[in-house]
């Protein structure tokens, strides 16, 4: 007799199609408008916030699986310096919104978004280009947001661990970077992020900011085993699972293959 299908779990993975991508970007738009960082979002009738960095991003969602439905609860984009497979979906979403289309037409001013408003832009650009010349890749975690009803349930910790596993241990980025409020730095330190020298506290758009950086060898030893298991799950299935009743299981259950990621779907 087959065991019952276990439905009450969550996954962290890329958006699979334009509909999931739209739901994640709507969550990002709402979440930022309701936060202290609302000045970073431009209100518009589309209910979406797009910029040219979105064409160079992996759009990651934290989904709750409910039967055949995937409910988005959290979002993060992983920005790199090249177009991603999701770029056609971003253009598709912008088709009927001229104000969004215009934002996508011009190339980004800097390889990563955090450099655009940083007081040490040249230093960061030099750092970036030196690594790229050596064949190293650098990624930025950006627009990290959760549905307001689930922010306090421990999910951000799981998503950050998953993001570290995916970027540094699975996809092979040399460094992962992010910008945040200096008050939140201690949260990110748990995963190996440390302040970039000279950028521990500065202002951008009237908001306090700091730049953090991480690499494989800076991930704390006490979580490396868990991080490597998450990376293995993502490598094999394209996602990392979160089970509230078993927080050491990261792979899709053998009897529940509906969660495994198919090829990215671009609708006509």
Secondary structure, 3 states (H helix, E strand, C coil): CCCCCCCCCEEEEECCEHHHHHHHHHHHHHHHHCCCCHHHCCCCCCCCCCCHHHHHEEEEEEEEEECCEEEEEEEEEEECCCCCCCHHHHHHHHCCCHHHHHHHHCCCCCCCHHHHCCCCHHHHHHHHHHHHHCCCCEEEEEEEEECCCCCCCCHHHHHHHHHHHHHHHHCCCCEEEEEECHHHHHHHHCCCCEECCCCCCEEECCEEEEEEEECHHHCCHHHHHHHHHHHHHHHHHCEEEEECCECCCCCCCCCCHHHCCCCCECCC
